[in-house]
């Protein structure tokens, strides 16, 4: 992960990966809104971008040992409710 700050090739590759993640999450949010399971709100692409970068940074800090960080054993218990609340307006879908 740190190489993305020093290597243009790694930075470009990671940007492509994140673009794909954002596109998939955007589609999922839009689909959930169309079926009435998720409320309208922040534009889906903006929400997907923000959630994906948030998750990326939390994972990076945890796995690189930076502080403050979320302990690895609590990552899912922390990130999933945040993600679900942002998309559905509640911690469970």
Number of C-alpha atoms within 10 A of each C-alpha: 13 10 11 14 9 10 11 11 11 15 16 12 13 15 13 12 12 16 14 12 15 22 16 14 19 19 14 15 22 19 14 16 17 12 9 11 14 20 16 16 12 11 11 21 17 12 18 24 17 13 18 18 14 14 16 13 13 21 18 15 17 17 14 12 13 11 8 9 16 18 14 15 9 9 15 11 10 14 17 14 17 18 20 15 15 18 27 21 17 13 13 12 11
